[in-house]
């Protein structure tokens, strides 16, 4: 019973700020402080959300956005982990790639939108490439830092036992670097949605970002907020699922 009460207390404390935010949101238009046209009530947004799902309008746009986001993220993870490990293990690769990483890492990735439009058009490819470019750098940096932080004595011991490069990377570098790799993956997961919205707002005819921009243009702010809420819930759900998978992945480390 005490454990159950403790969990309820923890849940209440954790989400209490969200309850306060919702209450303030409801009060502002209700008291006339903010026009409902600018800030629709939570109830109106919920009704619009139900209507979007009931009509089926939102489902195809969700499918398109999720395909773009997770394809770009998946490619970024594969390339980023490979590049990070290779940079950490082979000096010539590090000499070539490190200046490029340092130059592109602080640059706002949304600045590349005009470039990807010119190169890849306004279809899925431009969004996937933009997400890939934005998510790749955190993966490279996280993997590189993790791989470089592997205990030198462990590597020397493995070398003395005749361990080759491939086996060294697979059995020692990757497991030891996994916490840093997963931290980079969480950053990339958040970036993929931010970049996708930016791209779909500007250069798309499908997707949740396109719907946000379209509803804003026609003045349907209630549905616009409903689509924003969908994006927020998808991002939150993806992050919770990621934390669950990370906990299981790192369980062997205690």
TORKOL-4160 file (C-alpha; in steps of 0.2 Angstrom, whole numbers, padded with zeros to 4 digits, m for minus):
254
<pt num="1" X="0000" Y="0000" Z="0000"/>
<pt num="2" X="0014" Y="0012" Z="0004"/>
<pt num="3" X="0023" Y="0008" Z="m0012"/>
<pt num="4" X="0006" Y="0012" Z="m0021"/>
<pt num="5" X="0004" Y="0029" Z="m0012"/>
<pt num="6" X="0022" Y="0033" Z="m0016"/>
<pt num="7" X="0020" Y="0030" Z="m0034"/>
<pt num="8" X="0004" Y="0041" Z="m0034"/>
<pt num="9" X="0014" Y="0055" Z="m0025"/>
<pt num="10" X="0028" Y="0054" Z="m0037"/>
<pt num="11" X="0016" Y="0054" Z="m0052"/>
<pt num="12" X="0007" Y="0069" Z="m0045"/>
<pt num="13" X="0023" Y="0079" Z="m0041"/>
<pt num="14" X="0030" Y="0075" Z="m0058"/>
<pt num="15" X="0015" Y="0081" Z="m0068"/>
<pt num="16" X="0009" Y="0095" Z="m0056"/>
<pt num="17" X="0017" Y="0109" Z="m0067"/>
<pt num="18" X="0008" Y="0102" Z="m0082"/>
<pt num="19" X="m0009" Y="0103" Z="m0073"/>
<pt num="20" X="m0005" Y="0121" Z="m0068"/>
<pt num="21" X="m0001" Y="0125" Z="m0086"/>
<pt num="22" X="m0018" Y="0117" Z="m0092"/>
<pt num="23" X="m0027" Y="0127" Z="m0079"/>
<pt num="24" X="m0019" Y="0144" Z="m0084"/>
<pt num="25" X="m0022" Y="0140" Z="m0102"/>
<pt num="26" X="m0041" Y="0137" Z="m0099"/>
<pt num="27" X="m0043" Y="0152" Z="m0088"/>
<pt num="28" X="m0035" Y="0165" Z="m0100"/>
<pt num="29" X="m0048" Y="0163" Z="m0114"/>
<pt num="30" X="m0062" Y="0160" Z="m0101"/>
<pt num="31" X="m0059" Y="0176" Z="m0092"/>
<pt num="32" X="m0057" Y="0186" Z="m0108"/>
<pt num="33" X="m0038" Y="0190" Z="m0105"/>
<pt num="34" X="m0034" Y="0182" Z="m0121"/>
<pt num="35" X="m0045" Y="0180" Z="m0136"/>
<pt num="36" X="m0051" Y="0162" Z="m0140"/>
<pt num="37" X="m0046" Y="0165" Z="m0158"/>
<pt num="38" X="m0028" Y="0167" Z="m0153"/>
<pt num="39" X="m0028" Y="0154" Z="m0139"/>
<pt num="40" X="m0042" Y="0141" Z="m0140"/>
<pt num="41" X="m0047" Y="0132" Z="m0125"/>
<pt num="42" X="m0041" Y="0114" Z="m0121"/>
<pt num="43" X="m0058" Y="0107" Z="m0123"/>
<pt num="44" X="m0060" Y="0115" Z="m0140"/>
<pt num="45" X="m0043" Y="0108" Z="m0145"/>
<pt num="46" X="m0048" Y="0091" Z="m0139"/>
<pt num="47" X="m0064" Y="0091" Z="m0149"/>
<pt num="48" X="m0054" Y="0097" Z="m0165"/>
<pt num="49" X="m0042" Y="0083" Z="m0161"/>
<pt num="50" X="m0056" Y="0070" Z="m0160"/>
<pt num="51" X="m0064" Y="0076" Z="m0176"/>
<pt num="52" X="m0047" Y="0075" Z="m0186"/>
<pt num="53" X="m0045" Y="0057" Z="m0181"/>
<pt num="54" X="m0064" Y="0053" Z="m0184"/>
<pt num="55" X="m0063" Y="0060" Z="m0201"/>
<pt num="56" X="m0047" Y="0051" Z="m0205"/>
<pt num="57" X="m0038" Y="0068" Z="m0211"/>
<pt num="58" X="m0024" Y="0066" Z="m0199"/>
<pt num="59" X="m0019" Y="0048" Z="m0201"/>
<pt num="60" X="m0011" Y="0049" Z="m0219"/>
<pt num="61" X="m0001" Y="0065" Z="m0214"/>
<pt num="62" X="0005" Y="0056" Z="m0198"/>
<pt num="63" X="0011" Y="0041" Z="m0208"/>
<pt num="64" X="0021" Y="0053" Z="m0220"/>
<pt num="65" X="0029" Y="0063" Z="m0206"/>
<pt num="66" X="0034" Y="0047" Z="m0196"/>
<pt num="67" X="0041" Y="0039" Z="m0211"/>
<pt num="68" X="0052" Y="0054" Z="m0215"/>
<pt num="69" X="0057" Y="0057" Z="m0197"/>
<pt num="70" X="0062" Y="0039" Z="m0193"/>
<pt num="71" X="0070" Y="0035" Z="m0210"/>
<pt num="72" X="0081" Y="0050" Z="m0208"/>
<pt num="73" X="0085" Y="0046" Z="m0190"/>
<pt num="74" X="0088" Y="0028" Z="m0194"/>
<pt num="75" X="0101" Y="0032" Z="m0207"/>
<pt num="76" X="0109" Y="0045" Z="m0196"/>
<pt num="77" X="0111" Y="0032" Z="m0182"/>
<pt num="78" X="0119" Y="0019" Z="m0194"/>
<pt num="79" X="0131" Y="0032" Z="m0202"/>
<pt num="80" X="0134" Y="0041" Z="m0186"/>
<pt num="81" X="0139" Y="0026" Z="m0176"/>
<pt num="82" X="0150" Y="0020" Z="m0190"/>
<pt num="83" X="0159" Y="0036" Z="m0192"/>
<pt num="84" X="0161" Y="0039" Z="m0174"/>
<pt num="85" X="0169" Y="0023" Z="m0171"/>
<pt num="86" X="0180" Y="0024" Z="m0186"/>
<pt num="87" X="0186" Y="0041" Z="m0181"/>
<pt num="88" X="0190" Y="0035" Z="m0164"/>
<pt num="89" X="0200" Y="0020" Z="m0170"/>
<pt num="90" X="0208" Y="0026" Z="m0186"/>
<pt num="91" X="0219" Y="0042" Z="m0185"/>
<pt num="92" X="0218" Y="0046" Z="m0204"/>
<pt num="93" X="0199" Y="0046" Z="m0203"/>
<pt num="94" X="0199" Y="0057" Z="m0188"/>
<pt num="95" X="0211" Y="0069" Z="m0197"/>
<pt num="96" X="0199" Y="0071" Z="m0212"/>
<pt num="97" X="0182" Y="0071" Z="m0203"/>
<pt num="98" X="0185" Y="0080" Z="m0187"/>
<pt num="99" X="0187" Y="0098" Z="m0195"/>
<pt num="100" X="0171" Y="0095" Z="m0205"/>
<pt num="101" X="0161" Y="0089" Z="m0189"/>
<pt num="102" X="0168" Y="0105" Z="m0179"/>
<pt num="103" X="0162" Y="0116" Z="m0193"/>
<pt num="104" X="0145" Y="0109" Z="m0196"/>
<pt num="105" X="0140" Y="0105" Z="m0178"/>
<pt num="106" X="0136" Y="0123" Z="m0172"/>
<pt num="107" X="0127" Y="0128" Z="m0188"/>
<pt num="108" X="0108" Y="0129" Z="m0188"/>
<pt num="109" X="0102" Y="0114" Z="m0198"/>
<pt num="110" X="0087" Y="0123" Z="m0204"/>
<pt num="111" X="0099" Y="0135" Z="m0214"/>
<pt num="112" X="0101" Y="0120" Z="m0225"/>
<pt num="113" X="0083" Y="0119" Z="m0231"/>
<pt num="114" X="0085" Y="0130" Z="m0246"/>
<pt num="115" X="0100" Y="0119" Z="m0251"/>
<pt num="116" X="0090" Y="0102" Z="m0249"/>
<pt num="117" X="0076" Y="0110" Z="m0259"/>
<pt num="118" X="0088" Y="0114" Z="m0274"/>
<pt num="119" X="0096" Y="0097" Z="m0273"/>
<pt num="120" X="0081" Y="0085" Z="m0269"/>
<pt num="121" X="0065" Y="0095" Z="m0273"/>
<pt num="122" X="0050" Y="0096" Z="m0261"/>
<pt num="123" X="0046" Y="0077" Z="m0260"/>
<pt num="124" X="0051" Y="0065" Z="m0246"/>
<pt num="125" X="0069" Y="0065" Z="m0250"/>
<pt num="126" X="0073" Y="0083" Z="m0245"/>
<pt num="127" X="0065" Y="0080" Z="m0228"/>
<pt num="128" X="0074" Y="0064" Z="m0225"/>
<pt num="129" X="0090" Y="0072" Z="m0230"/>
<pt num="130" X="0088" Y="0087" Z="m0218"/>
<pt num="131" X="0083" Y="0075" Z="m0203"/>
<pt num="132" X="0098" Y="0064" Z="m0208"/>
<pt num="133" X="0110" Y="0079" Z="m0208"/>
<pt num="134" X="0104" Y="0086" Z="m0192"/>
<pt num="135" X="0103" Y="0069" Z="m0182"/>
<pt num="136" X="0120" Y="0062" Z="m0189"/>
<pt num="137" X="0131" Y="0075" Z="m0180"/>
<pt num="138" X="0125" Y="0071" Z="m0162"/>
<pt num="139" X="0127" Y="0052" Z="m0166"/>
<pt num="140" X="0145" Y="0055" Z="m0173"/>
<pt num="141" X="0150" Y="0066" Z="m0158"/>
<pt num="142" X="0142" Y="0054" Z="m0145"/>
<pt num="143" X="0150" Y="0039" Z="m0152"/>
<pt num="144" X="0167" Y="0046" Z="m0154"/>
<pt num="145" X="0167" Y="0053" Z="m0136"/>
<pt num="146" X="0162" Y="0036" Z="m0130"/>
<pt num="147" X="0174" Y="0026" Z="m0140"/>
<pt num="148" X="0188" Y="0038" Z="m0136"/>
<pt num="149" X="0184" Y="0036" Z="m0117"/>
<pt num="150" X="0187" Y="0017" Z="m0117"/>
<pt num="151" X="0199" Y="0012" Z="m0104"/>
<pt num="152" X="0217" Y="0010" Z="m0112"/>
<pt num="153" X="0222" Y="m0005" Z="m0101"/>
<pt num="154" X="0207" Y="m0015" Z="m0107"/>
<pt num="155" X="0212" Y="m0012" Z="m0125"/>
<pt num="156" X="0230" Y="m0016" Z="m0121"/>
<pt num="157" X="0225" Y="m0032" Z="m0113"/>
<pt num="158" X="0214" Y="m0037" Z="m0127"/>
<pt num="159" X="0228" Y="m0033" Z="m0139"/>
<pt num="160" X="0240" Y="m0044" Z="m0129"/>
<pt num="161" X="0227" Y="m0059" Z="m0132"/>
<pt num="162" X="0228" Y="m0057" Z="m0150"/>
<pt num="163" X="0211" Y="m0047" Z="m0153"/>
<pt num="164" X="0209" Y="m0040" Z="m0170"/>
<pt num="165" X="0202" Y="m0023" Z="m0175"/>
<pt num="166" X="0185" Y="m0029" Z="m0180"/>
<pt num="167" X="0183" Y="m0039" Z="m0164"/>
<pt num="168" X="0190" Y="m0025" Z="m0153"/>
<pt num="169" X="0177" Y="m0013" Z="m0160"/>
<pt num="170" X="0163" Y="m0025" Z="m0159"/>
<pt num="171" X="0166" Y="m0033" Z="m0142"/>
<pt num="172" X="0175" Y="m0018" Z="m0132"/>
<pt num="173" X="0173" Y="m0001" Z="m0140"/>
<pt num="174" X="0154" Y="m0002" Z="m0144"/>
<pt num="175" X="0148" Y="m0009" Z="m0128"/>
<pt num="176" X="0159" Y="0003" Z="m0118"/>
<pt num="177" X="0154" Y="0018" Z="m0128"/>
<pt num="178" X="0135" Y="0013" Z="m0127"/>
<pt num="179" X="0130" Y="0026" Z="m0114"/>
<pt num="180" X="0137" Y="0040" Z="m0124"/>
<pt num="181" X="0130" Y="0033" Z="m0140"/>
<pt num="182" X="0113" Y="0032" Z="m0132"/>
<pt num="183" X="0114" Y="0050" Z="m0126"/>
<pt num="184" X="0118" Y="0056" Z="m0143"/>
<pt num="185" X="0103" Y="0046" Z="m0149"/>
<pt num="186" X="0091" Y="0054" Z="m0137"/>
<pt num="187" X="0097" Y="0071" Z="m0144"/>
<pt num="188" X="0095" Y="0065" Z="m0162"/>
<pt num="189" X="0077" Y="0059" Z="m0158"/>
<pt num="190" X="0072" Y="0077" Z="m0152"/>
<pt num="191" X="0081" Y="0085" Z="m0166"/>
<pt num="192" X="0072" Y="0074" Z="m0179"/>
<pt num="193" X="0055" Y="0081" Z="m0175"/>
<pt num="194" X="0061" Y="0099" Z="m0174"/>
<pt num="195" X="0069" Y="0098" Z="m0191"/>
<pt num="196" X="0055" Y="0089" Z="m0198"/>
<pt num="197" X="0042" Y="0102" Z="m0193"/>
<pt num="198" X="0053" Y="0116" Z="m0200"/>
<pt num="199" X="0055" Y="0107" Z="m0217"/>
<pt num="200" X="0037" Y="0102" Z="m0218"/>
<pt num="201" X="0031" Y="0120" Z="m0214"/>
<pt num="202" X="0041" Y="0127" Z="m0228"/>
<pt num="203" X="0043" Y="0114" Z="m0242"/>
<pt num="204" X="0029" Y="0101" Z="m0241"/>
<pt num="205" X="0011" Y="0097" Z="m0247"/>
<pt num="206" X="0009" Y="0082" Z="m0234"/>
<pt num="207" X="0014" Y="0079" Z="m0216"/>
<pt num="208" X="0009" Y="0086" Z="m0199"/>
<pt num="209" X="0021" Y="0101" Z="m0202"/>
<pt num="210" X="0011" Y="0105" Z="m0218"/>
<pt num="211" X="m0005" Y="0104" Z="m0208"/>
<pt num="212" X="0001" Y="0116" Z="m0195"/>
<pt num="213" X="0006" Y="0129" Z="m0208"/>
<pt num="214" X="m0010" Y="0126" Z="m0218"/>
<pt num="215" X="m0022" Y="0128" Z="m0203"/>
<pt num="216" X="m0012" Y="0144" Z="m0198"/>
<pt num="217" X="m0015" Y="0151" Z="m0216"/>
<pt num="218" X="m0033" Y="0149" Z="m0216"/>
<pt num="219" X="m0035" Y="0155" Z="m0198"/>
<pt num="220" X="m0041" Y="0138" Z="m0190"/>
<pt num="221" X="m0031" Y="0140" Z="m0175"/>
<pt num="222" X="m0040" Y="0127" Z="m0165"/>
<pt num="223" X="m0035" Y="0113" Z="m0177"/>
<pt num="224" X="m0018" Y="0120" Z="m0179"/>
<pt num="225" X="m0016" Y="0118" Z="m0160"/>
<pt num="226" X="m0023" Y="0101" Z="m0161"/>
<pt num="227" X="m0010" Y="0096" Z="m0174"/>
<pt num="228" X="0004" Y="0104" Z="m0163"/>
<pt num="229" X="m0003" Y="0093" Z="m0148"/>
<pt num="230" X="m0001" Y="0078" Z="m0159"/>
<pt num="231" X="0017" Y="0082" Z="m0163"/>
<pt num="232" X="0020" Y="0085" Z="m0144"/>
<pt num="233" X="0012" Y="0068" Z="m0139"/>
<pt num="234" X="0022" Y="0059" Z="m0153"/>
<pt num="235" X="0038" Y="0067" Z="m0147"/>
<pt num="236" X="0034" Y="0063" Z="m0129"/>
<pt num="237" X="0029" Y="0045" Z="m0132"/>
<pt num="238" X="0045" Y="0042" Z="m0143"/>
<pt num="239" X="0056" Y="0049" Z="m0129"/>
<pt num="240" X="0047" Y="0038" Z="m0115"/>
<pt num="241" X="0049" Y="0023" Z="m0127"/>
<pt num="242" X="0068" Y="0027" Z="m0130"/>
<pt num="243" X="0071" Y="0028" Z="m0111"/>
<pt num="244" X="0063" Y="0011" Z="m0108"/>
<pt num="245" X="0074" Y="0004" Z="m0122"/>
<pt num="246" X="0089" Y="0013" Z="m0115"/>
<pt num="247" X="0086" Y="0006" Z="m0098"/>
<pt num="248" X="0085" Y="m0012" Z="m0105"/>
<pt num="249" X="0100" Y="m0010" Z="m0116"/>
<pt num="250" X="0111" Y="m0003" Z="m0102"/>
<pt num="251" X="0104" Y="m0016" Z="m0089"/>
<pt num="252" X="0120" Y="m0026" Z="m0090"/>
<pt num="253" X="0130" Y="m0011" Z="m0084"/>
<pt num="254" X="0120" Y="m0010" Z="m0067"/>
